Amino acid sequence: MAVRRFKNVPPTRTRVAMRWVLAAFFGAAGIAHLLAPVALLAITPAWVSYPREVIFVTGLLELAGGVALMSRWRQAAGIAFAAYAICVWPANFKHALEGTNGAGLGLSWWYHGPRLALQPVIVWASLFASEVTDWPWRSRPRG
C-alpha cells in the first residue's frame, strides 16, 4: 500500500522534535499497555469487546507507530495516531467521570481536565509533526 505524499508541507526542526516527543509518548504508552493492562482495563468502556486483547494489540500498535513516525511511513503513522487519539477519547471520558485509575485512587479534575482538553492537541500534533498538515502556519498564496 502506497502512502500518499502530502505536498507543500515542509519538514522543519520543530516537526522533527515533535515526532521524537510523540514517538516517546506513544512508545511509553505502548509499554504501559503491555506491562500494566489491568490498570487500563479499569478505564476501558464496557462496550469494547475483548478488552484485554484490545489493550495488548493497541500497545503493540503504539510501539510500531512510534517507530513508523520516525521513518518514511511517518504520514501514515501520524494519521493513525490522530485517529487513535480520537478513538480512545471515550475511555478518557469514562476515566474522568468515574474517577478510576486502576490503582483504586481517584484522580481530580486537575488531572482529567487538562487531559481531556489536550486530546485535540494530540490529534493536531500527530498530523503536524508527520507533515500531513501545516495548519495553522501555512503560508497564504500571494495574488
C-alpha positions in Angstrom: 0.0 0.0 0.0 1.5 3.3 -1.0 1.5 6.3 1.3 0.0 9.4 -0.2 2.6 12.2 -0.1 1.2 15.5 1.2 2.8 18.2 -0.9 3.8 21.7 0.2 4.2 20.7 3.9 7.9 21.3 4.6 9.8 19.4 7.2 11.2 21.6 10.0 13.2 21.1 13.1 10.0 21.7 15.1 8.3 18.9 13.3 11.3 16.6 13.8 11.4 17.4 17.5 7.6 16.9 17.8 8.0 13.5 16.1 10.6 12.4 18.7 8.3 13.6 21.5 5.3 11.8 20.1 7.3 8.6 19.4 8.5 8.6 23.0 5.0 9.4 24.3 3.3 6.7 22.3 6.2 4.3 22.9 5.8 4.7 26.6 2.1 4.3 26.3 2.6 1.1 24.3 4.9 -0.3 27.0 2.3 0.6 29.7 -0.3 -1.2 27.7 1.8 -4.3 27.6 3.2 -4.3 31.1 0.2 -2.9 33.1 -3.0 -4.0 31.3 -5.0 -4.4 34.5 -4.8 -0.6 35.2 -6.1 0.1 31.7 -8.9 -2.5 31.9 -10.4 -0.3 34.7 -10.9 2.6 32.3 -12.0 0.6 29.2 -15.6 1.2 28.3 -17.9 -1.9 28.7 -18.9 -1.9 25.1 -15.3 -2.8 24.0 -15.2 -6.4 23.0 -12.2 -8.5 24.2 -10.8 -5.6 26.2 -7.6 -7.4 27.4 -6.8 -8.3 23.8 -7.6 -4.8 22.5 -5.2 -3.3 25.1 -2.5 -5.7 24.1 -2.9 -5.0 20.4 -3.0 -1.3 20.9 0.2 -1.5 22.9 1.9 -3.2 20.0 0.5 -0.7 17.5 1.6 2.2 19.7 5.2 0.8 19.6 5.1 0.2 15.9 3.6 3.6 15.2 6.3 5.3 17.3 8.9 3.6 15.1 7.0 4.4 11.9 6.7 8.1 12.9 10.5 8.3 12.6 10.6 6.7 9.2 9.3 7.3 5.6 5.9 5.9 7.0 5.5 9.0 9.2 2.5 10.4 7.4 0.6 7.1 7.7 1.7 6.9 11.4 0.6 10.5 12.0 -2.9 9.8 10.5 -3.2 6.6 12.5 -2.1 8.3 15.8 -4.6 11.1 15.2 -7.4 8.6 14.6 -6.3 6.6 17.6 -6.4 9.6 19.8 -10.0 10.2 18.8 -10.9 6.6 19.3 -9.5 6.5 22.9 -11.3 9.7 23.9 -14.3 7.7 25.2 -12.0 5.8 27.6 -10.6 9.1 28.8 -14.1 10.5 29.5 -15.0 7.3 31.3 -11.8 7.6 33.4 -12.7 11.2 34.2 -16.4 10.6 35.0 -15.8 7.5 37.1 -12.6 8.8 38.7 -10.9 5.4 38.4 -7.3 4.9 37.6 -6.8 1.1 38.0 -4.9 1.6 41.3 -8.1 2.4 43.2 -7.1 6.0 43.7 -9.4 8.8 42.5 -7.8 11.5 40.4 -9.0 15.0 40.5 -10.2 17.3 37.7 -6.7 18.9 37.9 -5.6 15.8 36.1 -8.6 14.9 34.0 -9.5 18.4 32.8 -6.1 19.1 31.0 -6.0 15.5 29.8 -9.4 15.8 28.1 -8.6 19.3 26.8 -5.3 18.2 25.3 -6.7 15.3 23.3 -7.4 17.5 20.3 -3.9 18.9 20.6 -2.5 15.4 20.4 -4.6 14.8 17.2 -3.2 18.0 15.7 0.4 17.4 16.8 0.3 13.9 15.2 -0.8 15.4 11.9 1.5 18.4 12.1 4.6 16.5 13.1 4.1 13.9 10.5 3.8 16.6 7.7 0.2 15.8 6.9 -0.8 19.4 7.7 0.9 22.7 8.2 -2.2 24.4 9.8 -2.3 26.9 11.3 1.0 28.2 10.0 0.6 27.6 6.3 1.6 30.5 4.0 -1.2 32.1 2.1 -0.9 32.3 -1.7 0.0 35.7 -2.9 -2.0 37.3 -5.5 
